[in-house]
Amino acid sequence: MNIIFFHPASHFNSDKWIQGIQTRLPEANVRQWVSGDNAPADYALVWLPSYEMLANRQDIKGIFSLGAGVDAILNQELENPGTLPEAIPLIRLEDAGMARQMQEYVVSSVLYYFRRMDEYKQYQEQRLWHPMPPYNRKEFVIGVLGAGVLGRSVIEKLREFDFSVRCWSRTPKQIDHVESFYGKAQLGDFLSECKVLINILPDTPETRGLLNLSLFQQVKPGSYVINIARGAQLVEQDLLIAIDKGYVAGATLDVFVEEPLSNLHPFWTHPRINITPHIAAKTMPDEAMDIICENIRRIEKGESPSGLVDMTLGY
């Protein structure tokens, strides 16, 4: 069994991954892919792969993304048709330690706004001692865009704090004590009661630019936005306008159209925007390698792997 591995970041510890996969699959030959490597490969483990790496590999049995997203791989196919071998499974990581990290990130951000810490921070800067009444928990409705594996885990953790939570997704979801909305026709109804809007949607042509001025006008006035999905789903200038007009009171953003964020970007200094450098949930190597190797064993046995991407949906 031959496995090729590629991650373009210079700071990424590829050796750790290659050794870890080799230990878990001792029968495999795992190698770092470099330009010009056209030797046989049964599986590819990739992040931001080049066209050259995957094109014309008809012998490959599966392509594994080293993260939850596969947009970079699918975009490569759109830009260079034929990059992905036809009918070859594309598999993403469904959790690999990311669910707990996202729970921590979202809960801390929601509580920050629920306890009005953003406003108290501004009073502190003005040296004002100004106690405010707490928000009513029942009226502090949290809307979660996306109810897949990671979205559901965030929803369930928020419910532990007795928040009123609703979700919106492509198809109906059944989650205890959570009101489910789905499809474009129900998006407006979903938004109408939201005081906090959390985006955990997959990156698809339908979700890009979804967080725009029209959407911000449909949530409760003075709402909060938390984006931990993809930067391309937020129209950044529209968020600035929405805050200026009072549709949105504040935002916590972990992902951006351009990463790293330009030094001149207005988000850096905006008093109502908190930013983090795409750290809401990082892939945990040991958990990820366990999942990938188990999926390879499943494919070798003729079984279906977990995390299989529907190419027509993009996730």
PEWO-V385129 format. One record per residue. N is the residue number from 1. SS is DSSP state (2 for helix, 1 for strand, 0 for the rest). OMEGA is omega in whole degrees, 0 to 359 (NA if undefined). BURIAL is + if it has 16 or more other C-alpha atoms within 10 Angstrom, else -. Layout:
n:N ss:SS omega:OMEGA burial:BURIAL
n:N ss:SS omega:OMEGA burial:BURIAL
This chain:
n:1 ss:0 omega:180 burial:-
n:2 ss:1 omega:181 burial:-
n:3 ss:1 omega:175 burial:+
n:4 ss:1 omega:186 burial:+
n:5 ss:1 omega:178 burial:+
n:6 ss:1 omega:169 burial:+
n:7 ss:1 omega:189 burial:+
n:8 ss:0 omega:186 burial:-
n:9 ss:0 omega:182 burial:-
n:10 ss:0 omega:182 burial:-
n:11 ss:0 omega:183 burial:-
n:12 ss:0 omega:182 burial:-
n:13 ss:0 omega:181 burial:-
n:14 ss:2 omega:181 burial:+
n:15 ss:2 omega:180 burial:-
n:16 ss:2 omega:180 burial:-
n:17 ss:2 omega:182 burial:+
n:18 ss:2 omega:178 burial:+
n:19 ss:2 omega:180 burial:-
n:20 ss:2 omega:177 burial:+
n:21 ss:2 omega:180 burial:+
n:22 ss:2 omega:179 burial:+
n:23 ss:2 omega:182 burial:-
n:24 ss:2 omega:179 burial:-
n:25 ss:0 omega:185 burial:+
n:26 ss:0 omega:179 burial:-
n:27 ss:0 omega:185 burial:-
n:28 ss:0 omega:170 burial:-
n:29 ss:1 omega:185 burial:-
n:30 ss:1 omega:181 burial:+
n:31 ss:1 omega:175 burial:+
n:32 ss:1 omega:178 burial:-
n:33 ss:0 omega:175 burial:+
n:34 ss:0 omega:180 burial:-
n:35 ss:0 omega:181 burial:-
n:36 ss:0 omega:179 burial:-
n:37 ss:0 omega:178 burial:-
n:38 ss:0 omega:180 burial:-
n:39 ss:0 omega:183 burial:-
n:40 ss:0 omega:178 burial:-
n:41 ss:0 omega:177 burial:+
n:42 ss:0 omega:181 burial:+
n:43 ss:1 omega:177 burial:+
n:44 ss:1 omega:175 burial:+
n:45 ss:1 omega:194 burial:+
n:46 ss:1 omega:165 burial:+
n:47 ss:1 omega:184 burial:+
n:48 ss:0 omega:182 burial:+
n:49 ss:0 omega:176 burial:+
n:50 ss:0 omega:177 burial:+
n:51 ss:2 omega:185 burial:+
n:52 ss:2 omega:186 burial:-
n:53 ss:2 omega:188 burial:+
n:54 ss:2 omega:185 burial:+
n:55 ss:0 omega:174 burial:+
n:56 ss:0 omega:178 burial:-
n:57 ss:0 omega:182 burial:+
n:58 ss:0 omega:181 burial:-
n:59 ss:0 omega:188 burial:-
n:60 ss:0 omega:183 burial:+
n:61 ss:0 omega:181 burial:+
n:62 ss:1 omega:177 burial:+
n:63 ss:1 omega:183 burial:+
n:64 ss:1 omega:172 burial:+
n:65 ss:1 omega:179 burial:+
n:66 ss:0 omega:177 burial:+
n:67 ss:0 omega:180 burial:+
n:68 ss:0 omega:182 burial:+
n:69 ss:0 omega:176 burial:+
n:70 ss:0 omega:184 burial:+
n:71 ss:2 omega:180 burial:+
n:72 ss:2 omega:179 burial:-
n:73 ss:2 omega:181 burial:+
n:74 ss:2 omega:177 burial:+
n:75 ss:2 omega:177 burial:-
n:76 ss:2 omega:179 burial:+
n:77 ss:2 omega:179 burial:+
n:78 ss:2 omega:182 burial:-
n:79 ss:2 omega:181 burial:-
n:80 ss:0 omega:182 burial:-
n:81 ss:0 omega:182 burial:-
n:82 ss:0 omega:178 burial:-
n:83 ss:0 omega:181 burial:+
n:84 ss:0 omega:177 burial:+
n:85 ss:0 omega:185 burial:+
n:86 ss:0 omega:175 burial:-
n:87 ss:0 omega:178 burial:-
n:88 ss:0 omega:181 burial:-
n:89 ss:1 omega:171 burial:+
n:90 ss:1 omega:188 burial:+
n:91 ss:1 omega:178 burial:+
n:92 ss:0 omega:176 burial:+
n:93 ss:0 omega:181 burial:+
n:94 ss:0 omega:181 burial:+
n:95 ss:0 omega:179 burial:+
n:96 ss:0 omega:178 burial:+
n:97 ss:0 omega:183 burial:+
n:98 ss:2 omega:184 burial:+
n:99 ss:2 omega:181 burial:+
n:100 ss:2 omega:179 burial:+
n:101 ss:2 omega:179 burial:+
n:102 ss:2 omega:176 burial:+
n:103 ss:2 omega:181 burial:+
n:104 ss:2 omega:182 burial:-
n:105 ss:2 omega:184 burial:+
n:106 ss:2 omega:181 burial:+
n:107 ss:2 omega:180 burial:+
n:108 ss:2 omega:180 burial:-
n:109 ss:2 omega:180 burial:+
n:110 ss:2 omega:180 burial:+
n:111 ss:2 omega:176 burial:-
n:112 ss:2 omega:179 burial:-
n:113 ss:2 omega:182 burial:+
n:114 ss:2 omega:179 burial:+
n:115 ss:0 omega:174 burial:-
n:116 ss:0 omega:181 burial:-
n:117 ss:2 omega:178 burial:-
n:118 ss:2 omega:180 burial:+
n:119 ss:2 omega:178 burial:+
n:120 ss:2 omega:176 burial:+
n:121 ss:2 omega:178 burial:-
n:122 ss:2 omega:177 burial:-
n:123 ss:2 omega:178 burial:-
n:124 ss:2 omega:180 burial:-
n:125 ss:2 omega:178 burial:-
n:126 ss:0 omega:182 burial:-
n:127 ss:0 omega:180 burial:-
n:128 ss:0 omega:175 burial:-
n:129 ss:0 omega:191 burial:-
n:130 ss:0 omega:177 burial:-
n:131 ss:0 omega:180 burial:-
n:132 ss:0 omega:176 burial:-
n:133 ss:0 omega:179 burial:-
n:134 ss:0 omega:174 burial:-
n:135 ss:0 omega:173 burial:-
n:136 ss:0 omega:185 burial:-
n:137 ss:0 omega:183 burial:-
n:138 ss:0 omega:181 burial:-
n:139 ss:0 omega:181 burial:-
n:140 ss:0 omega:187 burial:+
n:141 ss:0 omega:180 burial:+
n:142 ss:1 omega:178 burial:+
n:143 ss:1 omega:181 burial:+
n:144 ss:1 omega:175 burial:+
n:145 ss:1 omega:182 burial:+
n:146 ss:0 omega:182 burial:+
n:147 ss:0 omega:174 burial:+
n:148 ss:0 omega:182 burial:+
n:149 ss:2 omega:182 burial:-
n:150 ss:2 omega:179 burial:+
n:151 ss:2 omega:180 burial:+
n:152 ss:2 omega:180 burial:+
n:153 ss:2 omega:178 burial:+
n:154 ss:2 omega:179 burial:+
n:155 ss:2 omega:182 burial:+
n:156 ss:2 omega:178 burial:+
n:157 ss:2 omega:177 burial:+
n:158 ss:2 omega:179 burial:+
n:159 ss:2 omega:178 burial:-
n:160 ss:0 omega:178 burial:-
n:161 ss:0 omega:178 burial:-
n:162 ss:0 omega:174 burial:-
n:163 ss:0 omega:172 burial:+
n:164 ss:0 omega:186 burial:+
n:165 ss:1 omega:173 burial:+
n:166 ss:1 omega:180 burial:+
n:167 ss:1 omega:176 burial:+
n:168 ss:1 omega:181 burial:+
n:169 ss:1 omega:182 burial:+
n:170 ss:0 omega:181 burial:-
n:171 ss:0 omega:181 burial:-
n:172 ss:0 omega:177 burial:-
n:173 ss:0 omega:177 burial:+
n:174 ss:0 omega:179 burial:-
n:175 ss:0 omega:183 burial:-
n:176 ss:0 omega:175 burial:-
n:177 ss:0 omega:179 burial:-
n:178 ss:0 omega:179 burial:+
n:179 ss:1 omega:184 burial:+
n:180 ss:1 omega:174 burial:+
n:181 ss:1 omega:181 burial:+
n:182 ss:1 omega:176 burial:+
n:183 ss:0 omega:182 burial:-
n:184 ss:2 omega:184 burial:-
n:185 ss:2 omega:183 burial:-
n:186 ss:2 omega:183 burial:-
n:187 ss:2 omega:180 burial:+
n:188 ss:2 omega:178 burial:-
n:189 ss:2 omega:178 burial:-
n:190 ss:2 omega:185 burial:+
n:191 ss:2 omega:192 burial:+
n:192 ss:0 omega:182 burial:+
n:193 ss:0 omega:186 burial:+
n:194 ss:0 omega:171 burial:+
n:195 ss:0 omega:174 burial:+
n:196 ss:1 omega:180 burial:+
n:197 ss:1 omega:182 burial:+
n:198 ss:1 omega:182 burial:+
n:199 ss:1 omega:175 burial:+
n:200 ss:0 omega:182 burial:+
n:201 ss:0 omega:172 burial:+
n:202 ss:0 omega:180 burial:+
n:203 ss:0 omega:177 burial:+
n:204 ss:0 omega:176 burial:+
n:205 ss:0 omega:182 burial:-
n:206 ss:0 omega:183 burial:-
n:207 ss:0 omega:180 burial:-
n:208 ss:0 omega:181 burial:+
n:209 ss:0 omega:182 burial:-
n:210 ss:0 omega:180 burial:+
n:211 ss:1 omega:184 burial:+
n:212 ss:0 omega:185 burial:+
n:213 ss:2 omega:179 burial:+
n:214 ss:2 omega:179 burial:-
n:215 ss:2 omega:182 burial:+
n:216 ss:2 omega:179 burial:+
n:217 ss:0 omega:184 burial:+
n:218 ss:0 omega:177 burial:+
n:219 ss:0 omega:177 burial:+
n:220 ss:0 omega:177 burial:+
n:221 ss:0 omega:181 burial:+
n:222 ss:0 omega:181 burial:+
n:223 ss:1 omega:181 burial:+
n:224 ss:1 omega:182 burial:+
n:225 ss:1 omega:176 burial:+
n:226 ss:1 omega:181 burial:+
n:227 ss:1 omega:178 burial:+
n:228 ss:0 omega:183 burial:+
n:229 ss:0 omega:180 burial:+
n:230 ss:0 omega:182 burial:+
n:231 ss:2 omega:183 burial:+
n:232 ss:2 omega:180 burial:+
n:233 ss:2 omega:179 burial:+
n:234 ss:1 omega:171 burial:+
n:235 ss:0 omega:192 burial:+
n:236 ss:2 omega:179 burial:+
n:237 ss:2 omega:179 burial:-
n:238 ss:2 omega:178 burial:+
n:239 ss:2 omega:179 burial:+
n:240 ss:2 omega:178 burial:+
n:241 ss:2 omega:181 burial:-
n:242 ss:2 omega:177 burial:+
n:243 ss:2 omega:180 burial:+
n:244 ss:2 omega:182 burial:-
n:245 ss:2 omega:177 burial:-
n:246 ss:0 omega:176 burial:+
n:247 ss:0 omega:181 burial:+
n:248 ss:1 omega:180 burial:+
n:249 ss:1 omega:181 burial:+
n:250 ss:1 omega:182 burial:+
n:251 ss:1 omega:171 burial:+
n:252 ss:1 omega:188 burial:+
n:253 ss:1 omega:179 burial:+
n:254 ss:0 omega:184 burial:+
n:255 ss:0 omega:188 burial:+
n:256 ss:0 omega:179 burial:+
n:257 ss:0 omega:179 burial:-
n:258 ss:0 omega:178 burial:-
n:259 ss:0 omega:356 burial:-
n:260 ss:0 omega:180 burial:-
n:261 ss:0 omega:179 burial:+
n:262 ss:0 omega:178 burial:-
n:263 ss:0 omega:182 burial:-
n:264 ss:0 omega:184 burial:-
n:265 ss:0 omega:182 burial:-
n:266 ss:2 omega:179 burial:-
n:267 ss:2 omega:183 burial:+
n:268 ss:2 omega:189 burial:-
n:269 ss:0 omega:182 burial:-
n:270 ss:0 omega:185 burial:-
n:271 ss:0 omega:183 burial:-
n:272 ss:0 omega:180 burial:+
n:273 ss:1 omega:174 burial:+
n:274 ss:1 omega:180 burial:+
n:275 ss:1 omega:173 burial:+
n:276 ss:0 omega:188 burial:-
n:277 ss:0 omega:176 burial:-
n:278 ss:0 omega:183 burial:+
n:279 ss:0 omega:183 burial:-
n:280 ss:0 omega:178 burial:+
n:281 ss:0 omega:178 burial:+
n:282 ss:0 omega:177 burial:-
n:283 ss:0 omega:177 burial:+
n:284 ss:0 omega:190 burial:-
n:285 ss:2 omega:185 burial:+
n:286 ss:2 omega:178 burial:-
n:287 ss:2 omega:181 burial:-
n:288 ss:2 omega:180 burial:+
n:289 ss:2 omega:177 burial:+
n:290 ss:2 omega:182 burial:-
n:291 ss:2 omega:182 burial:+
n:292 ss:2 omega:182 burial:+
n:293 ss:2 omega:176 burial:+
n:294 ss:2 omega:178 burial:+
n:295 ss:2 omega:176 burial:+
n:296 ss:2 omega:178 burial:+
n:297 ss:2 omega:179 burial:-
n:298 ss:2 omega:180 burial:-
n:299 ss:2 omega:179 burial:-
n:300 ss:2 omega:179 burial:-
n:301 ss:0 omega:182 burial:-
n:302 ss:0 omega:180 burial:-
n:303 ss:0 omega:180 burial:-
n:304 ss:0 omega:180 burial:-
n:305 ss:0 omega:172 burial:+
n:306 ss:0 omega:180 burial:-
n:307 ss:0 omega:181 burial:+
n:308 ss:1 omega:183 burial:+
n:309 ss:0 omega:171 burial:+
n:310 ss:0 omega:187 burial:-
n:311 ss:0 omega:180 burial:-
n:312 ss:0 omega:180 burial:-
n:313 ss:0 omega:180 burial:-
n:314 ss:0 omega:177 burial:+
n:315 ss:0 omega:NA burial:+
